[in-house]
Amino acid sequence: GNLGGDTGGERPKGRMELKMQHGGVLVARGYRRRSRSPLTSSVVTKALLLVNVGIFIMQGISEGALTAAGAMVSSNIMAGQYYRLVTPMFLHGSFNHLLVNCFSLNAVGPQVEALYGLDRMSFVYFVSGVSGNVLSCMMSTHMSVGASGAIFGLVGALGVFLARHQDMLGGGSRHALSGIG
């Protein structure tokens, strides 16, 4: 079977074999592909990267107005502006903040997307991001922006997969898990 959800158009060809390659890249063998490799056709990851960069450009053009309108501000959320639990995931405080989040998303997103499929990866990203903002709202009165909660959710999903499939992945799984935690 299917270990992680939608396989991006792949059909089983016997038993699936998972191998951890050098550099922590997970490779599934035993599937025939109808299209390009999931790691090169990371639709959700690429879309999120483009959206984040595009919105960051709009933040600059708006001279901070977009950031002020969408940042996580606890008092505004408590006053009923619940959209602020979603919008901070697409806003960034600086170019370096954007760069680190895009690098992190690009490092883990394609693997999670390949393992879990488009829908599940999108769900994990969105729910983790909103959950991070809910926790931030409860714990801090400071304004916050960024996709870190969503990205940590993807890292967690990858960690769950690696932990659940150690028997098939062998030592590479343990090595990758130690890098996460």
Disulfide bonds with the S-S distance in Angstrom:
none
